[in-house]
Amino acid sequence: MILNFYIVEDYIDEVLNILNNIHHDGYYVKMAVAWAISYCYISFPEKTLDFLKNNNLDKFTYNKSLQKIIESNRVDKDIKNLIRSMKIK
């Protein structure tokens, strides 16, 4: 539902807040959150980038979010380099 209807200007802050507060050990839950964050980035890059700089995501979900953004064909090469530098080791 979020991917199809709520990644819009009226709801983006709430969507990022919801994604930030999902804490689950399941692999597919973490991947779903990472995919959703990458979709948010495509539509709202500045807000999502600010979110990525200050969030409560676990290391795996955070790094997967970055990976999904980097893998997108809709993200500029220079931005991909910036996103790569944000990875937590």
VMD Tcl script that builds the backbone (N, CA, C; Angstrom):
set m [mol new atoms 267]
animate dup $m
set s [atomselect $m all]
$s set {name element resname resid chain x y z} {
  {N N MET 1 A 0.822 -1.193 0.000}
  {CA C MET 1 A 0.000 0.000 0.000}
  {C C MET 1 A 0.867 1.259 0.000}
  {N N ILE 2 A 1.902 1.238 0.831}
  {CA C ILE 2 A 2.752 2.425 0.920}
  {C C ILE 2 A 3.387 2.731 -0.432}
  {N N LEU 3 A 3.934 1.716 -1.088}
  {CA C LEU 3 A 4.619 1.943 -2.361}
  {C C LEU 3 A 3.688 2.500 -3.424}
  {N N ASN 4 A 2.461 2.034 -3.445}
  {CA C ASN 4 A 1.535 2.430 -4.501}
  {C C ASN 4 A 0.776 3.716 -4.236}
  {N N PHE 5 A 0.530 4.046 -2.980}
  {CA C PHE 5 A -0.378 5.151 -2.705}
  {C C PHE 5 A 0.164 6.256 -1.803}
  {N N TYR 6 A 1.223 6.016 -1.052}
  {CA C TYR 6 A 1.611 6.977 -0.030}
  {C C TYR 6 A 2.976 7.624 -0.201}
  {N N ILE 7 A 3.699 7.279 -1.232}
  {CA C ILE 7 A 4.962 7.985 -1.484}
  {C C ILE 7 A 4.632 9.191 -2.352}
  {N N VAL 8 A 3.971 10.138 -1.690}
  {CA C VAL 8 A 3.550 11.400 -2.297}
  {C C VAL 8 A 3.838 12.511 -1.291}
  {N N GLU 9 A 3.799 13.735 -1.754}
  {CA C GLU 9 A 4.151 14.887 -0.921}
  {C C GLU 9 A 3.389 14.921 0.401}
  {N N ASP 10 A 2.119 14.622 0.377}
  {CA C ASP 10 A 1.301 14.710 1.595}
  {C C ASP 10 A 1.705 13.701 2.671}
  {N N TYR 11 A 2.289 12.580 2.281}
  {CA C TYR 11 A 2.549 11.501 3.229}
  {C C TYR 11 A 4.009 11.106 3.405}
  {N N ILE 12 A 4.921 11.682 2.651}
  {CA C ILE 12 A 6.298 11.194 2.651}
  {C C ILE 12 A 6.940 11.232 4.045}
  {N N ASP 13 A 6.673 12.268 4.811}
  {CA C ASP 13 A 7.267 12.331 6.157}
  {C C ASP 13 A 6.749 11.196 7.031}
  {N N GLU 14 A 5.461 10.932 6.947}
  {CA C GLU 14 A 4.874 9.843 7.738}
  {C C GLU 14 A 5.381 8.481 7.258}
  {N N VAL 15 A 5.533 8.312 5.953}
  {CA C VAL 15 A 6.054 7.055 5.409}
  {C C VAL 15 A 7.459 6.793 5.935}
  {N N LEU 16 A 8.316 7.795 5.879}
  {CA C LEU 16 A 9.683 7.626 6.380}
  {C C LEU 16 A 9.684 7.342 7.878}
  {N N ASN 17 A 8.785 7.966 8.606}
  {CA C ASN 17 A 8.667 7.708 10.039}
  {C C ASN 17 A 8.233 6.265 10.296}
  {N N ILE 18 A 7.267 5.789 9.545}
  {CA C ILE 18 A 6.805 4.400 9.697}
  {C C ILE 18 A 7.948 3.428 9.397}
  {N N LEU 19 A 8.652 3.654 8.295}
  {CA C LEU 19 A 9.760 2.771 7.921}
  {C C LEU 19 A 10.864 2.804 8.976}
  {N N ASN 20 A 11.084 3.955 9.563}
  {CA C ASN 20 A 12.107 4.117 10.586}
  {C C ASN 20 A 11.771 3.336 11.860}
  {N N ASN 21 A 10.504 3.102 12.090}
  {CA C ASN 21 A 10.071 2.446 13.326}
  {C C ASN 21 A 9.730 0.970 13.156}
  {N N ILE 22 A 10.061 0.389 12.028}
  {CA C ILE 22 A 9.860 -1.051 11.835}
  {C C ILE 22 A 11.113 -1.766 12.331}
  {N N HIS 23 A 10.931 -2.564 13.363}
  {CA C HIS 23 A 12.048 -3.321 13.940}
  {C C HIS 23 A 11.645 -4.787 13.975}
  {N N HIS 24 A 12.221 -5.557 13.074}
  {CA C HIS 24 A 11.876 -6.971 12.941}
  {C C HIS 24 A 13.123 -7.691 12.451}
  {N N ASP 25 A 13.353 -8.893 12.943}
  {CA C ASP 25 A 14.552 -9.645 12.555}
  {C C ASP 25 A 14.412 -10.394 11.238}
  {N N GLY 26 A 13.221 -10.423 10.675}
  {CA C GLY 26 A 12.998 -11.176 9.442}
  {C C GLY 26 A 13.687 -10.557 8.236}
  {N N TYR 27 A 14.349 -11.401 7.457}
  {CA C TYR 27 A 15.068 -10.953 6.269}
  {C C TYR 27 A 14.156 -10.206 5.303}
  {N N TYR 28 A 12.990 -10.770 5.025}
  {CA C TYR 28 A 12.100 -10.159 4.042}
  {C C TYR 28 A 11.484 -8.863 4.535}
  {N N VAL 29 A 11.316 -8.733 5.822}
  {CA C VAL 29 A 10.845 -7.465 6.382}
  {C C VAL 29 A 11.913 -6.392 6.162}
  {N N LYS 30 A 13.148 -6.733 6.454}
  {CA C LYS 30 A 14.248 -5.780 6.268}
  {C C LYS 30 A 14.400 -5.391 4.797}
  {N N MET 31 A 14.262 -6.374 3.903}
  {CA C MET 31 A 14.367 -6.081 2.477}
  {C C MET 31 A 13.214 -5.200 2.009}
  {N N ALA 32 A 12.026 -5.443 2.534}
  {CA C ALA 32 A 10.867 -4.622 2.165}
  {C C ALA 32 A 11.079 -3.174 2.592}
  {N N VAL 33 A 11.604 -2.971 3.773}
  {CA C VAL 33 A 11.886 -1.619 4.248}
  {C C VAL 33 A 12.946 -0.966 3.349}
  {N N ALA 34 A 13.983 -1.709 3.005}
  {CA C ALA 34 A 15.041 -1.171 2.135}
  {C C ALA 34 A 14.485 -0.786 0.766}
  {N N TRP 35 A 13.652 -1.623 0.189}
  {CA C TRP 35 A 13.034 -1.314 -1.109}
  {C C TRP 35 A 12.167 -0.070 -1.002}
  {N N ALA 36 A 11.384 0.009 0.053}
  {CA C ALA 36 A 10.503 1.163 0.226}
  {C C ALA 36 A 11.317 2.452 0.355}
  {N N ILE 37 A 12.409 2.400 1.086}
  {CA C ILE 37 A 13.259 3.583 1.231}
  {C C ILE 37 A 13.851 3.974 -0.120}
  {N N SER 38 A 14.242 2.993 -0.916}
  {CA C SER 38 A 14.785 3.317 -2.241}
  {C C SER 38 A 13.719 3.960 -3.132}
  {N N TYR 39 A 12.483 3.521 -3.019}
  {CA C TYR 39 A 11.385 4.136 -3.766}
  {C C TYR 39 A 11.167 5.570 -3.289}
  {N N CYS 40 A 11.246 5.781 -1.992}
  {CA C CYS 40 A 11.118 7.133 -1.451}
  {C C CYS 40 A 12.213 8.028 -2.016}
  {N N TYR 41 A 13.415 7.487 -2.119}
  {CA C TYR 41 A 14.531 8.273 -2.628}
  {C C TYR 41 A 14.282 8.724 -4.067}
  {N N ILE 42 A 13.728 7.856 -4.887}
  {CA C ILE 42 A 13.473 8.201 -6.284}
  {C C ILE 42 A 12.523 9.393 -6.385}
  {N N SER 43 A 11.499 9.416 -5.556}
  {CA C SER 43 A 10.511 10.493 -5.617}
  {C C SER 43 A 10.887 11.717 -4.787}
  {N N PHE 44 A 11.563 11.494 -3.675}
  {CA C PHE 44 A 11.902 12.582 -2.755}
  {C C PHE 44 A 13.353 12.437 -2.283}
  {N N PRO 45 A 14.304 12.696 -3.179}
  {CA C PRO 45 A 15.710 12.444 -2.841}
  {C C PRO 45 A 16.224 13.242 -1.645}
  {N N GLU 46 A 15.891 14.518 -1.548}
  {CA C GLU 46 A 16.435 15.320 -0.455}
  {C C GLU 46 A 15.891 14.877 0.895}
  {N N LYS 47 A 14.586 14.672 0.968}
  {CA C LYS 47 A 13.987 14.232 2.232}
  {C C LYS 47 A 14.518 12.861 2.638}
  {N N THR 48 A 14.654 11.986 1.669}
  {CA C THR 48 A 15.127 10.639 1.981}
  {C C THR 48 A 16.593 10.661 2.373}
  {N N LEU 49 A 17.383 11.477 1.721}
  {CA C LEU 49 A 18.797 11.597 2.082}
  {C C LEU 49 A 18.935 12.147 3.502}
  {N N ASP 50 A 18.137 13.141 3.851}
  {CA C ASP 50 A 18.142 13.654 5.227}
  {C C ASP 50 A 17.756 12.559 6.206}
  {N N PHE 51 A 16.753 11.773 5.848}
  {CA C PHE 51 A 16.320 10.655 6.678}
  {C C PHE 51 A 17.463 9.656 6.876}
  {N N LEU 52 A 18.174 9.331 5.797}
  {CA C LEU 52 A 19.259 8.354 5.883}
  {C C LEU 52 A 20.411 8.846 6.751}
  {N N LYS 53 A 20.549 10.141 6.872}
  {CA C LYS 53 A 21.618 10.689 7.711}
  {C C LYS 53 A 21.269 10.635 9.200}
  {N N ASN 54 A 19.994 10.432 9.508}
  {CA C ASN 54 A 19.561 10.397 10.905}
  {C C ASN 54 A 18.356 9.463 11.023}
  {N N ASN 55 A 18.609 8.197 11.371}
  {CA C ASN 55 A 17.529 7.214 11.423}
  {C C ASN 55 A 17.799 6.184 12.511}
  {N N ASN 56 A 16.831 5.291 12.693}
  {CA C ASN 56 A 16.947 4.210 13.675}
  {C C ASN 56 A 17.044 2.837 13.017}
  {N N LEU 57 A 17.403 2.797 11.757}
  {CA C LEU 57 A 17.477 1.521 11.041}
  {C C LEU 57 A 18.648 0.690 11.554}
  {N N ASP 58 A 18.469 -0.633 11.523}
  {CA C ASP 58 A 19.605 -1.489 11.853}
  {C C ASP 58 A 20.601 -1.430 10.686}
  {N N LYS 59 A 21.822 -1.867 10.951}
  {CA C LYS 59 A 22.913 -1.770 9.972}
  {C C LYS 59 A 22.549 -2.452 8.649}
  {N N PHE 60 A 21.982 -3.667 8.710}
  {CA C PHE 60 A 21.645 -4.409 7.502}
  {C C PHE 60 A 20.635 -3.635 6.653}
  {N N THR 61 A 19.557 -3.178 7.274}
  {CA C THR 61 A 18.506 -2.478 6.539}
  {C C THR 61 A 19.024 -1.169 5.969}
  {N N TYR 62 A 19.805 -0.456 6.742}
  {CA C TYR 62 A 20.393 0.803 6.281}
  {C C TYR 62 A 21.270 0.568 5.045}
  {N N ASN 63 A 22.194 -0.385 5.148}
  {CA C ASN 63 A 23.098 -0.651 4.026}
  {C C ASN 63 A 22.355 -1.194 2.810}
  {N N LYS 64 A 21.319 -2.011 3.017}
  {CA C LYS 64 A 20.519 -2.506 1.890}
  {C C LYS 64 A 19.767 -1.364 1.229}
  {N N SER 65 A 19.299 -0.425 2.015}
  {CA C SER 65 A 18.624 0.751 1.449}
  {C C SER 65 A 19.575 1.499 0.530}
  {N N LEU 66 A 20.793 1.709 1.006}
  {CA C LEU 66 A 21.796 2.377 0.175}
  {C C LEU 66 A 22.065 1.575 -1.097}
  {N N GLN 67 A 22.198 0.260 -0.949}
  {CA C GLN 67 A 22.464 -0.597 -2.102}
  {C C GLN 67 A 21.350 -0.492 -3.133}
  {N N LYS 68 A 20.098 -0.514 -2.691}
  {CA C LYS 68 A 18.965 -0.443 -3.619}
  {C C LYS 68 A 18.927 0.910 -4.325}
  {N N ILE 69 A 19.287 1.973 -3.635}
  {CA C ILE 69 A 19.349 3.283 -4.281}
  {C C ILE 69 A 20.455 3.292 -5.334}
  {N N ILE 70 A 21.605 2.741 -4.990}
  {CA C ILE 70 A 22.737 2.696 -5.923}
  {C C ILE 70 A 22.404 1.868 -7.159}
  {N N GLU 71 A 21.656 0.794 -6.983}
  {CA C GLU 71 A 21.312 -0.088 -8.102}
  {C C GLU 71 A 20.264 0.511 -9.039}
  {N N SER 72 A 19.600 1.562 -8.634}
  {CA C SER 72 A 18.565 2.171 -9.458}
  {C C SER 72 A 19.167 2.853 -10.678}
  {N N ASN 73 A 18.515 2.699 -11.794}
  {CA C ASN 73 A 18.938 3.374 -13.024}
  {C C ASN 73 A 18.495 4.837 -13.037}
  {N N ARG 74 A 17.688 5.232 -12.086}
  {CA C ARG 74 A 17.157 6.594 -12.036}
  {C C ARG 74 A 17.974 7.519 -11.139}
  {N N VAL 75 A 19.108 7.031 -10.654}
  {CA C VAL 75 A 19.954 7.829 -9.770}
  {C C VAL 75 A 21.237 8.199 -10.505}
  {N N ASP 76 A 21.596 9.476 -10.428}
  {CA C ASP 76 A 22.785 10.011 -11.082}
  {C C ASP 76 A 24.067 9.374 -10.532}
  {N N LYS 77 A 25.065 9.223 -11.390}
  {CA C LYS 77 A 26.329 8.590 -11.013}
  {C C LYS 77 A 27.014 9.309 -9.848}
  {N N ASP 78 A 27.008 10.635 -9.841}
  {CA C ASP 78 A 27.641 11.384 -8.751}
  {C C ASP 78 A 26.934 11.135 -7.429}
  {N N ILE 79 A 25.629 11.044 -7.471}
  {CA C ILE 79 A 24.853 10.766 -6.262}
  {C C ILE 79 A 25.149 9.349 -5.779}
  {N N LYS 80 A 25.300 8.421 -6.706}
  {CA C LYS 80 A 25.636 7.047 -6.319}
  {C C LYS 80 A 26.943 7.003 -5.539}
  {N N ASN 81 A 27.909 7.796 -5.951}
  {CA C ASN 81 A 29.184 7.854 -5.226}
  {C C ASN 81 A 28.987 8.403 -3.815}
  {N N LEU 82 A 28.147 9.419 -3.676}
  {CA C LEU 82 A 27.837 9.962 -2.361}
  {C C LEU 82 A 27.162 8.903 -1.494}
  {N N ILE 83 A 26.204 8.202 -2.055}
  {CA C ILE 83 A 25.481 7.164 -1.320}
  {C C ILE 83 A 26.447 6.060 -0.903}
  {N N ARG 84 A 27.361 5.665 -1.786}
  {CA C ARG 84 A 28.363 4.642 -1.439}
  {C C ARG 84 A 29.190 5.049 -0.222}
  {N N SER 85 A 29.506 6.339 -0.144}
  {CA C SER 85 A 30.330 6.815 0.973}
  {C C SER 85 A 29.588 6.796 2.304}
  {N N MET 86 A 28.288 6.629 2.280}
  {CA C MET 86 A 27.481 6.625 3.502}
  {C C MET 86 A 27.378 5.234 4.129}
  {N N LYS 87 A 27.888 4.214 3.457}
  {CA C LYS 87 A 27.765 2.837 3.958}
  {C C LYS 87 A 28.427 2.678 5.318}
  {N N ILE 88 A 27.766 1.925 6.182}
  {CA C ILE 88 A 28.307 1.601 7.503}
  {C C ILE 88 A 29.060 0.274 7.387}
  {N N LYS 89 A 30.296 0.265 7.836}
  {CA C LYS 89 A 31.106 -0.952 7.741}
  {C C LYS 89 A 31.101 -1.711 9.027}
}
mol reanalyze $m
mol bondsrecalc $m
mol representation Tube
mol addrep $m
